[in-house]
């Protein structure tokens, strides 16, 4: 009986915990992105483009780029089904107080698509990754 109660509490606790975006269980997308090295190139290009983008450059003022780059790579690698474990902040916590709008979000997504295209990632793989990121809109965008 005690074991049953312990088991049930675990199920309830797991169900109530905030759930991060579900990572893919196969690694096809991870491979299509060029594995860890490919993802690192995409993120580097994404950050370069975003810093040169007048629509969103200001939002990165004072950011810790080394950390941001490292955490983004881990996050994308894990989401895409790669052998990484994201250990950064939740999307809600890391973007809290930044007052990001849907226009900011769309600009970043556009830069990510361009970065993937520049690194030779195919259109289908681009769409798969963007579809995994789309639900994060509700945690990242806090300003109407
Ligand atoms: C799906 C969309 C997004 C994803 C997946 C994402 C991912 C991340 C990650 C992983 C971090 C680091 C968390 C940590 O430090 O532990 C972060 C922080 C940050 N993100 Fe995003 N982000 C998104 C959208 C945006 C947008 C739209 C902007 C601005 C245009 C933005 C600007 C920033 C900034 C400025 C930081 C904080 C850097 C710092 O304080 O050092 N993010 N984001």
Boltz pocket constraint, residues with backbone or C-beta under 6 A from the ligand:
constraints:
  - pocket:
      binder: B
      contacts: [[A, 56], [A, 59], [A, 60], [A, 61], [A, 62], [A, 63], [A, 64], [A, 65], [A, 67], [A, 68], [A, 71], [A, 72], [A, 75], [A, 87], [A, 88], [A, 89], [A, 90], [A, 94], [A, 95], [A, 98], [A, 100], [A, 101], [A, 104], [A, 105], [A, 106], [A, 108], [A, 133], [A, 134], [A, 136], [A, 137], [A, 140]]
      max_distance: 6.0
